[in-house]
Amino acid sequence: MTTASAVTTVIDGRAFLECPRWHQGRLWVSDLYAKEVLSLNVDGTDVRVEATLDDQPSGLGWLPDGRLLIVSMVDGLLLVRDDADDPTSLSVHADVSSLATGKLNDMVVDDAGHAFISTFGMEFRSRSYVESAVLIHVAPDGAADVAAGDLLFPNGSVIFGSAADEVRTLVIAESMGNRLTAFDVDRSGGLSNRRVWAAFGPEVPRTSVRDAMAAAQVAPDGICAGADETIWVADALHQRVIRVAEGGQIVDEKAFPTGVFACALGGRDADVLFGCAAESSSEHKRRDTREASLLSIRL
């Protein structure tokens, strides 16, 4: 069902925001082309620069000791912030450039420190052929391996369960696949039992990004966990965030006034839906502009 809700602008004047995470009472988010990681309170009145990079930051997460992990997209590194009071105190947690298929993308980190990093698989241009990509696993000690392959622009991901569970579930958005794909995750970070968690329609053509997007019902981009093991999905095609149950049923939908490319739940009662918004995700259109914003809807 679609529900009308008031949309609030939390912050604006940004380049392109991605990979939002609610952590310790604040919303953390990467600004790709400003090369900054920000944190802010729920209404955006207290914005802090948490890290500054030479490269584009993307996925965010935390090690069990509280240190911040940051995906460095182009150079293929997973960085760790060693000093919470110094935004430049970054060192290399893992160099995954030899494993990556194209640029690095989003990331999820479990409570034991296992990180899963998605990759582009191709140059993201309208005429590019949709090539398969890998998902990279980085263990808490920095050792890296390919966790899964043959994914169609893997993007946002969530993990259901905790490190104490024998088996958990990882769900990842395939932005060029018109679907969410799930794996079982063991305690060592190994993946098995690959399956479609939610399909939004039939297979889409791989002849080009343009053709795939024209045929897709949903372009799942950034995602976050919702109530009752549902998933909120930023639909990069239709200016909306949808809540999806396993199997593909859309149980809620929130409309936004512009494109939304990632989402997160936050607030004291996890009742605020944040959306990373911009007119498009085109790098050449966004890199030199400051027109992106963080929007929110009270659930």
C-alpha positions in Angstrom: 0.0 0.0 0.0 1.1 3.6 -0.6 0.8 6.0 2.2 1.2 9.8 2.0 3.7 11.1 4.5 5.3 14.5 5.2 8.9 14.6 3.9 11.4 16.7 5.9 14.7 18.0 4.6 17.3 17.0 7.3 20.4 18.5 5.5 20.9 19.8 1.9 23.7 21.3 -0.1 25.6 18.0 -0.4 27.2 16.4 -3.4 25.9 12.8 -3.3 25.0 11.0 -0.1 25.1 7.2 0.2 25.2 4.3 2.6 23.4 5.7 5.6 23.7 3.9 8.9 22.1 4.6 12.3 24.8 4.1 15.0 24.9 5.3 18.6 22.1 7.7 18.3 23.3 9.4 15.1 22.9 9.0 11.4 26.2 8.3 9.6 26.4 8.8 5.8 29.1 9.1 3.1 29.2 12.0 0.7 31.0 10.5 -2.3 32.1 13.5 -4.2 32.8 15.7 -1.1 35.0 12.8 0.1 33.6 13.0 3.6 31.9 10.8 6.1 29.3 12.7 8.2 27.3 12.0 11.3 24.3 14.0 12.4 21.5 14.0 14.9 18.0 13.1 13.9 17.0 16.6 12.8 20.3 17.6 11.2 21.1 20.5 13.6 24.4 18.9 14.7 26.5 17.8 11.7 30.0 16.5 12.2 32.7 15.4 9.7 33.8 12.0 11.0 36.4 11.2 8.2 38.0 12.9 5.2 39.4 10.7 2.4 41.5 11.2 -0.7 39.1 8.8 -2.5 35.3 8.4 -2.6 33.9 6.9 0.6 31.0 4.5 0.3 29.9 1.7 2.7 30.2 2.1 6.4 30.4 -0.2 9.4 32.1 -0.8 12.8 34.4 -3.3 14.2 33.6 -4.8 17.6 36.0 -2.5 19.3 34.1 0.5 17.9 36.4 1.6 15.2 34.8 2.9 12.0 35.3 1.0 8.7 35.0 2.9 5.5 34.9 1.6 1.9 37.3 3.6 -0.3 35.6 3.0 -3.7 38.0 3.6 -6.5 41.3 2.5 -5.0 39.8 -0.8 -3.7 40.6 -0.3 0.0 38.7 -0.9 3.2 39.9 1.7 5.6 39.7 1.9 9.4 39.6 5.1 11.5 42.0 4.6 14.3 41.2 7.8 16.3 37.6 8.9 16.8 38.7 12.4 17.4 40.8 12.7 14.2 38.9 12.5 10.8 42.2 11.9 9.0 43.4 9.0 11.2 42.8 6.4 8.5 44.8 3.2 7.9 44.2 0.2 5.6 42.2 -2.6 7.2 42.2 -4.6 3.9 43.4 -4.1 0.3 40.8 -5.8 -1.8 41.7 -4.2 -5.1 42.9 -7.6 -6.6 39.6 -9.2 -5.8 37.2 -6.4 -6.9 35.3 -6.4 -10.1 35.2 -2.6 -10.8 34.7 0.0 -8.1 33.8 -1.0 -4.6 30.2 -0.2 -3.5 28.1 -0.6 -0.4 29.0 -2.7 2.7 27.4 -4.4 5.7 29.4 -5.4 8.8 28.1 -7.9 11.3 28.6 -7.6 15.1 31.6 -9.9 15.0 33.4 -7.6 12.5 32.9 -9.6 9.3 32.4 -7.2 6.4 30.8 -7.9 3.1 31.6 -5.4 0.3 29.7 -5.2 -3.0 31.3 -4.2 -6.3 30.1 -2.6 -9.5 31.3 -5.3 -12.0 31.4 -2.7 -14.8 31.7 0.9 -15.7 28.3 2.3 -14.7 27.2 4.0 -17.9 23.9 3.8 -19.7 25.4 2.0 -22.7 27.5 -0.4 -20.6 26.9 -4.2 -20.8 25.7 -5.5 -17.5 28.5 -7.7 -16.4 28.5 -9.9 -13.3 30.2 -8.8 -10.1 31.5 -10.3 -6.9 30.8 -9.8 -3.2 33.9 -9.6 -1.1 34.2 -10.8 2.5 36.7 -9.2 4.9 37.3 -11.1 8.1 37.8 -9.1 11.4 41.6 -9.5 11.1 41.6 -8.0 7.6 41.9 -11.2 5.6 39.8 -11.0 2.4 38.3 -13.5 -0.1 35.5 -13.6 -2.7 32.3 -14.6 -0.9 30.0 -14.9 -3.9 30.1 -14.1 -7.7 27.7 -13.7 -10.6 25.8 -10.9 -9.0 24.2 -8.1 -11.1 25.4 -4.8 -9.6 25.3 -5.9 -6.0 24.5 -3.0 -3.8 23.0 -2.5 -0.3 22.8 -5.4 2.1 21.5 -6.4 5.5 22.2 -9.3 7.9 19.4 -10.8 10.0 20.6 -12.4 13.2 23.6 -12.0 15.5 27.1 -13.5 15.7 25.8 -15.8 18.4 23.6 -17.5 15.9 24.9 -20.7 14.2 23.5 -19.4 10.9 22.3 -15.9 9.9 20.8 -14.5 6.7 22.5 -12.0 4.4 20.3 -10.3 1.9 21.8 -8.2 -0.9 20.2 -5.9 -3.5 21.0 -6.7 -7.1 20.3 -3.3 -8.7 20.5 -4.7 -12.2 18.8 -7.9 -11.4 15.4 -6.8 -10.4 15.7 -8.8 -7.1 17.0 -9.3 -3.6 19.3 -12.3 -3.1 19.9 -14.1 0.1 22.6 -16.4 1.6 23.1 -18.3 4.8 26.1 -16.9 6.7 28.1 -19.1 9.1 30.2 -17.9 12.0 33.4 -17.6 9.9 31.7 -15.4 7.3 31.2 -18.2 4.8 28.1 -18.0 2.5 25.9 -20.9 1.3 22.4 -21.7 0.3 22.0 -18.9 -2.3 18.4 -18.1 -3.1 16.1 -15.3 -4.4 14.7 -13.5 -1.4 12.4 -11.3 -3.4 11.9 -11.0 -7.1 10.2 -7.9 -8.5 9.6 -9.3 -12.0 11.2 -11.5 -14.7 14.9 -11.5 -15.6 15.9 -8.2 -17.2 18.2 -8.0 -20.3 21.9 -7.5 -19.8 22.5 -5.8 -23.1 23.0 -2.4 -21.4 22.3 -0.6 -18.2 19.7 1.4 -20.1 17.9 -1.7 -21.3 18.0 -3.3 -17.8 16.6 -0.3 -16.2 13.8 0.1 -18.8 12.7 -3.5 -18.1 13.0 -3.5 -14.3 10.0 -3.0 -12.0 12.3 -2.0 -9.1 15.9 -1.0 -9.1 16.9 -2.0 -5.5 19.8 0.3 -4.4 20.5 0.9 -0.7 18.4 -1.2 1.7 17.9 -1.5 5.5 16.1 -3.9 7.8 12.5 -3.2 8.8 10.1 -4.6 11.3 9.3 -8.4 11.2 12.3 -9.2 9.0 11.0 -7.1 6.2 13.4 -4.9 4.2 13.1 -1.2 3.2 14.4 -0.8 -0.3 15.4 2.5 -2.0 14.0 2.1 -5.5 16.3 4.1 -7.7 13.8 4.2 -10.6 10.6 5.5 -9.0 11.4 8.1 -6.3 10.2 5.9 -3.5 11.3 3.6 -0.7 9.3 0.3 -0.4 9.0 -2.2 2.4 9.3 -5.7 1.1 8.5 -9.1 2.7 10.3 -12.3 1.8 8.9 -13.5 -1.4 8.5 -10.0 -2.9 5.3 -8.6 -1.5 5.4 -4.8 -1.2 3.8 -4.1 2.2 4.4 -0.4 2.4 5.6 2.4 0.1 6.8 5.9 0.9 7.0 8.5 -1.9 9.7 11.1 -2.1 9.8 14.3 -4.3 13.1 13.3 -6.0 15.3 10.2 -6.6 16.2 8.2 -3.5 19.2 5.9 -3.7 19.7 4.6 -0.1 17.8 4.4 3.1 18.1 3.8 6.8 15.9 3.6 9.9 16.8 5.7 12.9 15.5 7.8 15.7 15.0 6.8 19.3 12.3 4.3 18.4 13.5 3.4 14.9 10.5 5.4 13.6 12.3 7.7 11.2 13.0 6.6 7.6 15.9 8.5 6.1 16.5 8.7 2.3 19.6 9.8 0.5 18.1 12.0 -2.3 19.3 13.6 -5.5 17.9 14.2 -9.0 20.0 11.3 -10.4 22.9 9.1 -9.5 24.9 10.1 -12.6 28.5 10.8 -11.5 29.2 13.4 -14.2 26.0 15.3 -13.1 26.6 15.1 -9.4 30.4 15.4 -9.0 30.6 19.1 -9.3 27.1 20.0 -7.8 25.9 20.5 -4.3 22.2 19.7 -4.8 21.9 16.4 -2.9 20.0 16.1 0.4 19.1 13.8 3.2 15.3 13.6 3.6 13.2 11.9 6.3 9.7 10.6 6.9 8.3 9.9 10.3 6.7 6.4 10.3 
